[in-house]
Amino acid sequence: MANKAETIKAVAARAGVTAGDADRTLTAFFDLVVEEVKSGGKVSWPGFGSFSMSERGARMGRNPQTGESIEIGPSRSLKLATASAMKKHLMS
């Protein structure tokens, strides 16, 4: 698995830019995704997928150590819906 530094280095090499430029570009992209999704929007990249918000309501759970019922609060997370072209690419 590539970490952030390895990813930036690889993107910089493929794009023919400096690592600093790649870092700023990737950071700007992810900042944009977070801002758009937080405001209820969606960011789509054709052939790759769409980023959106996934919301889960409050629910009852169980403490695995004690078996006691506990309430788990609502939560939000970033969701990636993979494009069909990417799914096909991953299967080949």
N, C-alpha and C positions, 0 to 999 in steps of 0.2 A: 504494500500500500504506500502510495506517495504521500509525504507530508507536505506542508505548505511550501517550504523552501524548495523541495524537489519539484513540486508542481510549477512554481514560478520559474524555476530554471528551465524546465521543459517547455513551457509556453513561450518564454523569451527566445529560446533556440528555434522553435518552430516558426515563430512570427518574425524572427530577425530583428528583435528589439532588445533593449537592455533589460536586465532583471528588474531594475527600478521601474521602468515603464510597464513591464508586465505586472508587477505587484500593484501599481496604482490603477491599472486598467481592471484587473480582477477585483480589487477592493471596491472600485466604483461600481462594477457590475453587481456584486453581491449586496452592496449598500442599496442600490436601486431596487433589487429584488425584494429586500426586506421592507423598504419604504412602501413599495407598491402593494405588497401582500398585506402589510399591516393596515393599509387604508381600504382593504377589501377588494383590491384588484388582483390581476393575474398577469404573469409574465410568461409569454410563449416564445419558444425558439423552435421554428419549424425543423422537423427531422430529429429533434432532441427530446423536447417535452415541454410541459407547462408547470410553472411554480404557482402554487396557490396556498391558501390557509385551510388547515383542517382543524375543526373545532370539536371538542368532546365535552359533553355535558357532565355534570356531577353524577357520580354513581357510587354504589356501595362496593367495598372490597373487603378483603380479609387479611389481617396481619398474619404472615406465614409463621411467625415465631409463637404467637399466642392463640391463633385461630379466632381472635376477637374481630367482630365486624367493625369496619371503619368507613367513614365517608371520604371519598376521593373527590377533590374539588374539580371544577371545570378546567380545561386546559386547551391551549392552542399549539399547533406545530406547523412547520413548513412541509408542504406536500409536493412531490414531483410526480406528475402523471407522465409516464414515458410515452413518446410518440410511437406510432406503429412502425415507422421506418427504423427507429432505433431498436425496437424489439426484434425486427427481422435481422438487423445487423448483428445483434448480440447472439442470435441463434445460429449464425453462419460461421 
